[in-house]
């Protein structure tokens, strides 16, 4: 099991304790493109094909709902926001 597989498993097992950089790393490795709108927005938008996922930057941990949406998108769910 590689590092990314372990990280994904950790995220799935405890979605309340996920840092932004951990989720960002997984999404980028899964082929998502990241962009941040201008104007000082704290929201990052990830796209892959017709899947669009918005994740607000938050410290220390991302809200669980955004982590669950990201897991669904990674696993092939078609969740458009």
N, CA, C and O atoms as a GROMACS GRO file, in nm:
protein
  324
    1UNK      N    1   0.084  -0.118   0.000
    1UNK     CA    2   0.000   0.000   0.000
    1UNK      C    3   0.088   0.124   0.000
    1UNK      O    4   0.175   0.138   0.086
    2UNK      N    5   0.066   0.212  -0.096
    2UNK     CA    6   0.147   0.333  -0.108
    2UNK      C    7   0.102   0.443  -0.014
    2UNK      O    8   0.001   0.430   0.055
    3UNK      N    9   0.179   0.551  -0.012
    3UNK     CA   10   0.149   0.664   0.077
    3UNK      C   11   0.012   0.724   0.048
    3UNK      O   12  -0.063   0.755   0.140
    4UNK      N   13  -0.019   0.742  -0.081
    4UNK     CA   14  -0.148   0.803  -0.115
    4UNK      C   15  -0.265   0.713  -0.078
    4UNK      O   16  -0.369   0.762  -0.035
    5UNK      N   17  -0.249   0.582  -0.096
    5UNK     CA   18  -0.355   0.489  -0.056
    5UNK      C   19  -0.378   0.495   0.094
    5UNK      O   20  -0.492   0.491   0.141
    6UNK      N   21  -0.269   0.504   0.171
    6UNK     CA   22  -0.280   0.514   0.317
    6UNK      C   23  -0.349   0.645   0.356
    6UNK      O   24  -0.432   0.647   0.447
    7UNK      N   25  -0.312   0.753   0.288
    7UNK     CA   26  -0.373   0.883   0.318
    7UNK      C   27  -0.522   0.881   0.286
    7UNK      O   28  -0.602   0.934   0.364
    8UNK      N   29  -0.560   0.822   0.174
    8UNK     CA   30  -0.701   0.813   0.137
    8UNK      C   31  -0.777   0.730   0.239
    8UNK      O   32  -0.889   0.765   0.277
    9UNK      N   33  -0.719   0.621   0.284
    9UNK     CA   34  -0.782   0.537   0.385
    9UNK      C   35  -0.801   0.613   0.516
    9UNK      O   36  -0.905   0.603   0.581
   10UNK      N   37  -0.698   0.690   0.554
   10UNK     CA   38  -0.706   0.772   0.676
   10UNK      C   39  -0.819   0.874   0.664
   10UNK      O   40  -0.894   0.895   0.760
   11UNK      N   41  -0.831   0.936   0.548
   11UNK     CA   42  -0.936   1.036   0.525
   11UNK      C   43  -1.074   0.971   0.532
   11UNK      O   44  -1.166   1.027   0.592
   12UNK      N   45  -1.089   0.854   0.471
   12UNK     CA   46  -1.218   0.784   0.475
   12UNK      C   47  -1.256   0.744   0.616
   12UNK      O   48  -1.373   0.753   0.654
   13UNK      N   49  -1.158   0.700   0.694
   13UNK     CA   50  -1.186   0.653   0.830
   13UNK      C   51  -1.215   0.765   0.928
   13UNK      O   52  -1.284   0.743   1.028
   14UNK      N   53  -1.165   0.884   0.903
   14UNK     CA   54  -1.185   0.995   0.995
   14UNK      C   55  -1.203   1.126   0.919
   14UNK      O   56  -1.112   1.209   0.917
   15UNK      N   57  -1.319   1.146   0.856
   15UNK     CA   58  -1.339   1.266   0.773
   15UNK      C   59  -1.344   1.397   0.851
   15UNK      O   60  -1.342   1.504   0.790
   16UNK      N   61  -1.351   1.391   0.983
   16UNK     CA   62  -1.355   1.514   1.063
   16UNK      C   63  -1.216   1.570   1.093
   16UNK      O   64  -1.204   1.684   1.137
   17UNK      N   65  -1.114   1.492   1.069
   17UNK     CA   66  -0.977   1.533   1.103
   17UNK      C   67  -0.889   1.544   0.979
   17UNK      O   68  -0.776   1.496   0.980
   18UNK      N   69  -0.939   1.606   0.873
   18UNK     CA   70  -0.865   1.616   0.748
   18UNK      C   71  -0.819   1.760   0.727
   18UNK      O   72  -0.898   1.854   0.732
   19UNK      N   73  -0.692   1.775   0.705
   19UNK     CA   74  -0.636   1.908   0.677
   19UNK      C   75  -0.650   1.938   0.528
   19UNK      O   76  -0.657   1.847   0.446
   20UNK      N   77  -0.654   2.066   0.495
   20UNK     CA   78  -0.672   2.107   0.356
   20UNK      C   79  -0.563   2.050   0.266
   20UNK      O   80  -0.592   2.000   0.157
   21UNK      N   81  -0.438   2.057   0.311
   21UNK     CA   82  -0.328   2.010   0.226
   21UNK      C   83  -0.336   1.860   0.198
   21UNK      O   84  -0.293   1.815   0.092
   22UNK      N   85  -0.391   1.782   0.292
   22UNK     CA   86  -0.407   1.638   0.269
   22UNK      C   87  -0.511   1.612   0.160
   22UNK      O   88  -0.487   1.533   0.068
   23UNK      N   89  -0.624   1.679   0.170
   23UNK     CA   90  -0.729   1.660   0.070
   23UNK      C   91  -0.684   1.713  -0.066
   23UNK      O   92  -0.713   1.652  -0.170
   24UNK      N   93  -0.615   1.825  -0.067
   24UNK     CA   94  -0.563   1.884  -0.190
   24UNK      C   95  -0.469   1.786  -0.261
   24UNK      O   96  -0.479   1.768  -0.382
   25UNK      N   97  -0.381   1.724  -0.186
   25UNK     CA   98  -0.284   1.629  -0.242
   25UNK      C   99  -0.356   1.510  -0.307
   25UNK      O  100  -0.321   1.470  -0.418
   26UNK      N  101  -0.454   1.456  -0.238
   26UNK     CA  102  -0.529   1.341  -0.291
   26UNK      C  103  -0.603   1.380  -0.419
   26UNK      O  104  -0.597   1.307  -0.519
   27UNK      N  105  -0.672   1.494  -0.417
   27UNK     CA  106  -0.749   1.535  -0.535
   27UNK      C  107  -0.659   1.559  -0.656
   27UNK      O  108  -0.694   1.519  -0.767
   28UNK      N  109  -0.545   1.622  -0.636
   28UNK     CA  110  -0.453   1.647  -0.747
   28UNK      C  111  -0.396   1.517  -0.802
   28UNK      O  112  -0.382   1.502  -0.923
   29UNK      N  113  -0.364   1.424  -0.714
   29UNK     CA  114  -0.313   1.294  -0.758
   29UNK      C  115  -0.418   1.213  -0.834
   29UNK      O  116  -0.384   1.130  -0.919
   30UNK      N  117  -0.545   1.236  -0.803
   30UNK     CA  118  -0.654   1.166  -0.871
   30UNK      C  119  -0.690   1.230  -1.006
   30UNK      O  120  -0.781   1.184  -1.074
   31UNK      N  121  -0.617   1.336  -1.043
   31UNK     CA  122  -0.637   1.396  -1.174
   31UNK      C  123  -0.725   1.519  -1.177
   31UNK      O  124  -0.760   1.567  -1.285
   32UNK      N  125  -0.762   1.571  -1.062
   32UNK     CA  126  -0.843   1.693  -1.058
   32UNK      C  127  -0.754   1.813  -1.085
   32UNK      O  128  -0.637   1.814  -1.048
   33UNK      N  129  -0.810   1.913  -1.150
   33UNK     CA  130  -0.742   2.041  -1.173
   33UNK      C  131  -0.792   2.138  -1.067
   33UNK      O  132  -0.911   2.144  -1.037
   34UNK      N  133  -0.699   2.215  -1.008
   34UNK     CA  134  -0.734   2.309  -0.902
   34UNK      C  135  -0.724   2.452  -0.952
   34UNK      O  136  -0.631   2.488  -1.026
   35UNK      N  137  -0.820   2.532  -0.911
   35UNK     CA  138  -0.810   2.676  -0.936
   35UNK      C  139  -0.873   2.751  -0.820
   35UNK      O  140  -0.963   2.702  -0.753
   36UNK      N  141  -0.822   2.871  -0.798
   36UNK     CA  142  -0.876   2.956  -0.694
   36UNK      C  143  -0.922   3.086  -0.759
   36UNK      O  144  -0.843   3.156  -0.822
   37UNK      N  145  -1.049   3.117  -0.744
   37UNK     CA  146  -1.097   3.242  -0.804
   37UNK      C  147  -1.025   3.362  -0.741
   37UNK      O  148  -0.981   3.357  -0.627
   38UNK      N  149  -1.015   3.468  -0.819
   38UNK     CA  150  -0.950   3.589  -0.770
   38UNK      C  151  -1.036   3.662  -0.669
   38UNK      O  152  -1.144   3.615  -0.633
   39UNK      N  153  -0.990   3.773  -0.624
   39UNK     CA  154  -1.068   3.855  -0.533
   39UNK      C  155  -1.056   3.813  -0.388
   39UNK      O  156  -1.138   3.852  -0.305
   40UNK      N  157  -0.955   3.734  -0.356
   40UNK     CA  158  -0.932   3.696  -0.218
   40UNK      C  159  -1.023   3.587  -0.166
   40UNK      O  160  -1.036   3.571  -0.045
   41UNK      N  161  -1.087   3.512  -0.252
   41UNK     CA  162  -1.176   3.405  -0.210
   41UNK      C  163  -1.097   3.292  -0.144
   41UNK      O  164  -0.985   3.262  -0.185
   42UNK      N  165  -1.156   3.231  -0.044
   42UNK     CA  166  -1.091   3.120   0.024
   42UNK      C  167  -1.136   2.985  -0.032
   42UNK      O  168  -1.096   2.881   0.018
   43UNK      N  169  -1.218   2.988  -0.135
   43UNK     CA  170  -1.270   2.865  -0.194
   43UNK      C  171  -1.184   2.819  -0.311
   43UNK      O  172  -1.148   2.898  -0.398
   44UNK      N  173  -1.153   2.691  -0.311
   44UNK     CA  174  -1.080   2.630  -0.421
   44UNK      C  175  -1.176   2.543  -0.499
   44UNK      O  176  -1.261   2.474  -0.441
   45UNK      N  177  -1.164   2.546  -0.630
   45UNK     CA  178  -1.252   2.469  -0.717
   45UNK      C  179  -1.170   2.363  -0.787
   45UNK      O  180  -1.068   2.392  -0.850
   46UNK      N  181  -1.216   2.239  -0.775
   46UNK     CA  182  -1.150   2.124  -0.838
   46UNK      C  183  -1.242   2.071  -0.946
   46UNK      O  184  -1.362   2.053  -0.923
   47UNK      N  185  -1.186   2.046  -1.064
   47UNK     CA  186  -1.266   1.991  -1.172
   47UNK      C  187  -1.195   1.872  -1.234
   47UNK      O  188  -1.072   1.867  -1.242
   48UNK      N  189  -1.276   1.777  -1.278
   48UNK     CA  190  -1.226   1.660  -1.350
   48UNK      C  191  -1.342   1.614  -1.437
   48UNK      O  192  -1.442   1.562  -1.387
   49UNK      N  193  -1.327   1.631  -1.568
   49UNK     CA  194  -1.437   1.599  -1.658
   49UNK      C  195  -1.556   1.689  -1.627
   49UNK      O  196  -1.543   1.812  -1.627
   50UNK      N  197  -1.670   1.628  -1.601
   50UNK     CA  198  -1.788   1.709  -1.569
   50UNK      C  199  -1.814   1.715  -1.418
   50UNK      O  200  -1.919   1.761  -1.376
   51UNK      N  201  -1.718   1.670  -1.338
   51UNK     CA  202  -1.731   1.676  -1.193
   51UNK      C  203  -1.667   1.805  -1.143
   51UNK      O  204  -1.553   1.837  -1.178
   52UNK      N  205  -1.742   1.878  -1.061
   52UNK     CA  206  -1.693   2.005  -1.006
   52UNK      C  207  -1.712   2.000  -0.855
   52UNK      O  208  -1.820   1.967  -0.806
   53UNK      N  209  -1.606   2.034  -0.784
   53UNK     CA  210  -1.607   2.026  -0.638
   53UNK      C  211  -1.550   2.156  -0.583
   53UNK      O  212  -1.441   2.198  -0.622
   54UNK      N  213  -1.623   2.219  -0.491
   54UNK     CA  214  -1.576   2.341  -0.427
   54UNK      C  215  -1.538   2.310  -0.283
   54UNK      O  216  -1.617   2.252  -0.208
   55UNK      N  217  -1.417   2.349  -0.244
   55UNK     CA  218  -1.369   2.324  -0.109
   55UNK      C  219  -1.315   2.454  -0.050
   55UNK      O  220  -1.219   2.509  -0.102
   56UNK      N  221  -1.377   2.503   0.058
   56UNK     CA  222  -1.323   2.624   0.122
   56UNK      C  223  -1.201   2.591   0.206
   56UNK      O  224  -1.199   2.490   0.278
   57UNK      N  225  -1.100   2.676   0.198
   57UNK     CA  226  -0.980   2.658   0.280
   57UNK      C  227  -1.017   2.691   0.423
   57UNK      O  228  -1.076   2.796   0.450
   58UNK      N  229  -0.982   2.603   0.514
   58UNK     CA  230  -1.016   2.623   0.654
   58UNK      C  231  -0.912   2.555   0.741
   58UNK      O  232  -0.867   2.445   0.710
   59UNK      N  233  -0.873   2.622   0.849
   59UNK     CA  234  -0.776   2.565   0.944
   59UNK      C  235  -0.848   2.538   1.075
   59UNK      O  236  -0.942   2.611   1.106
   60UNK      N  237  -0.812   2.440   1.153
   60UNK     CA  238  -0.712   2.340   1.120
   60UNK      C  239  -0.765   2.229   1.030
   60UNK      O  240  -0.688   2.163   0.960
   61UNK      N  241  -0.899   2.206   1.030
   61UNK     CA  242  -0.955   2.097   0.951
   61UNK      C  243  -1.069   2.145   0.863
   61UNK      O  244  -1.140   2.240   0.896
   62UNK      N  245  -1.086   2.077   0.751
   62UNK     CA  246  -1.195   2.104   0.658
   62UNK      C  247  -1.323   2.046   0.718
   62UNK      O  248  -1.319   1.945   0.788
   63UNK      N  249  -1.435   2.110   0.691
   63UNK     CA  250  -1.562   2.056   0.739
   63UNK      C  251  -1.589   1.919   0.676
   63UNK      O  252  -1.556   1.895   0.560
   64UNK      N  253  -1.649   1.833   0.753
   64UNK     CA  254  -1.672   1.694   0.713
   64UNK      C  255  -1.751   1.682   0.584
   64UNK      O  256  -1.724   1.593   0.503
   65UNK      N  257  -1.848   1.768   0.563
   65UNK     CA  258  -1.932   1.760   0.443
   65UNK      C  259  -1.849   1.773   0.315
   65UNK      O  260  -1.877   1.704   0.217
   66UNK      N  261  -1.748   1.858   0.314
   66UNK     CA  262  -1.664   1.876   0.196
   66UNK      C  263  -1.573   1.756   0.174
   66UNK      O  264  -1.544   1.718   0.060
   67UNK      N  265  -1.528   1.696   0.283
   67UNK     CA  266  -1.444   1.576   0.273
   67UNK      C  267  -1.526   1.462   0.212
   67UNK      O  268  -1.478   1.390   0.125
   68UNK      N  269  -1.649   1.445   0.259
   68UNK     CA  270  -1.735   1.338   0.207
   68UNK      C  271  -1.766   1.358   0.059
   68UNK      O  272  -1.769   1.262  -0.017
   69UNK      N  273  -1.789   1.483   0.019
   69UNK     CA  274  -1.813   1.512  -0.124
   69UNK      C  275  -1.690   1.478  -0.207
   69UNK      O  276  -1.701   1.426  -0.318
   70UNK      N  277  -1.572   1.508  -0.154
   70UNK     CA  278  -1.449   1.479  -0.226
   70UNK      C  279  -1.429   1.328  -0.240
   70UNK      O  280  -1.389   1.281  -0.347
   71UNK      N  281  -1.455   1.253  -0.135
   71UNK     CA  282  -1.443   1.107  -0.141
   71UNK      C  283  -1.539   1.052  -0.245
   71UNK      O  284  -1.503   0.964  -0.323
   72UNK      N  285  -1.661   1.103  -0.246
   72UNK     CA  286  -1.760   1.059  -0.344
   72UNK      C  287  -1.712   1.088  -0.486
   72UNK      O  288  -1.727   1.005  -0.575
   73UNK      N  289  -1.656   1.206  -0.507
   73UNK     CA  290  -1.606   1.243  -0.639
   73UNK      C  291  -1.488   1.155  -0.681
   73UNK      O  292  -1.478   1.116  -0.798
   74UNK      N  293  -1.400   1.124  -0.587
   74UNK     CA  294  -1.284   1.039  -0.616
   74UNK      C  295  -1.329   0.898  -0.654
   74UNK      O  296  -1.274   0.837  -0.745
   75UNK      N  297  -1.428   0.849  -0.584
   75UNK     CA  298  -1.474   0.712  -0.606
   75UNK      C  299  -1.570   0.698  -0.725
   75UNK      O  300  -1.627   0.592  -0.747
   76UNK      N  301  -1.587   0.806  -0.799
   76UNK     CA  302  -1.665   0.798  -0.922
   76UNK      C  303  -1.805   0.850  -0.916
   76UNK      O  304  -1.878   0.846  -1.014
   77UNK      N  305  -1.845   0.901  -0.800
   77UNK     CA  306  -1.977   0.961  -0.790
   77UNK      C  307  -1.980   1.089  -0.870
   77UNK      O  308  -1.881   1.163  -0.872
   78UNK      N  309  -2.088   1.116  -0.934
   78UNK     CA  310  -2.101   1.238  -1.014
   78UNK      C  311  -2.173   1.343  -0.934
   78UNK      O  312  -2.295   1.356  -0.944
   79UNK      N  313  -2.100   1.420  -0.853
   79UNK     CA  314  -2.159   1.521  -0.768
   79UNK      C  315  -2.124   1.658  -0.820
   79UNK      O  316  -2.009   1.702  -0.812
   80UNK      N  317  -2.222   1.726  -0.873
   80UNK     CA  318  -2.201   1.864  -0.919
   80UNK      C  319  -2.256   1.958  -0.815
   80UNK      O  320  -2.366   1.936  -0.763
   81UNK      N  321  -2.182   2.061  -0.783
   81UNK     CA  322  -2.227   2.156  -0.682
   81UNK      C  323  -2.281   2.281  -0.748
   81UNK      O  324  -2.324   2.373  -0.679
   0.00000   0.00000   0.00000
